[in-house]
Amino acid sequence: GAKVFAYSKDDPKLAAKHLDTALEKVFAESLMVQFQAFVLRADIAAMQDDAATLKQYVLAAKNLSLEETDEVAADVQRLAELEEILNL
């Protein structure tokens, strides 16, 4: 849809609006997946008593600007627990 709008002379503003909305969703979803992966990797590092990797991924997860949603609530809680392990 957006590509057709963008290349038509009808409404480039509408095309930009549609594309911006789609890109925001993709960015938000990729951040969520990245956050979940970082927390999971930190959790595995904790199970392996690998403090350096644990710290690396806890800090990586904390550095993401992520809106807390129900989808990541358990991961946010687990990240807090992993931070306690590191005394951060």
C-alpha positions in Angstrom: 0.0 0.0 0.0 2.6 2.6 1.0 4.8 1.9 -2.0 1.9 2.5 -4.3 1.0 5.7 -2.5 4.6 6.9 -2.5 5.1 6.5 -6.3 1.7 7.9 -7.2 1.3 11.6 -7.3 -2.0 11.4 -5.5 -1.0 11.7 -1.9 2.6 11.5 -0.8 1.7 12.8 2.7 -0.6 9.9 3.2 2.0 7.5 1.9 4.5 9.0 4.4 2.0 8.7 7.2 1.3 5.0 6.5 5.0 4.2 6.2 5.9 6.0 9.4 3.2 4.1 11.3 4.4 0.8 9.9 8.1 1.6 10.7 7.2 2.5 14.3 5.5 -0.8 14.7 8.4 -2.7 13.2 10.9 -0.8 15.4 8.8 -1.4 18.6 8.4 -5.1 17.8 12.1 -5.5 17.0 13.0 -3.8 20.3 10.7 -6.1 22.2 12.2 -9.2 20.6 15.7 -7.9 21.2 14.8 -7.2 24.9 13.4 -10.6 25.3 16.4 -12.2 23.7 18.8 -10.2 25.9 16.9 -11.2 29.1 16.8 -14.9 28.0 20.6 -14.8 27.3 21.3 -13.2 30.7 19.1 -15.8 32.3 21.1 -18.6 30.7 24.4 -16.9 31.7 23.1 -16.9 35.3 22.3 -20.6 35.1 25.9 -21.2 33.9 27.4 -18.9 36.6 28.9 -16.7 33.8 29.0 -13.4 35.5 30.6 -11.5 32.6 28.0 -12.6 30.1 25.2 -12.1 32.6 26.3 -8.5 33.2 26.7 -7.8 29.4 23.2 -8.9 28.6 21.6 -7.3 31.7 23.1 -4.0 30.7 22.2 -4.4 27.1 18.5 -5.1 28.1 18.5 -2.1 30.4 19.9 0.2 27.7 16.9 -0.4 25.4 14.2 2.2 25.4 11.2 -0.1 25.7 7.7 0.6 26.6 6.6 -1.9 29.3 3.7 -3.9 28.0 2.0 -7.1 29.2 4.0 -9.0 26.6 7.3 -8.2 28.3 6.1 -8.0 31.9 7.6 -11.3 32.9 10.9 -10.4 31.2 11.0 -7.1 33.0 10.5 -9.0 36.3 13.2 -11.5 35.4 15.6 -8.7 34.5 15.1 -7.1 37.9 15.9 -10.5 39.5 19.0 -10.8 37.4 20.1 -7.3 38.4 19.8 -8.4 42.0 22.2 -11.3 41.3 24.7 -8.7 39.9 23.9 -6.2 42.7 23.3 -3.5 40.1 
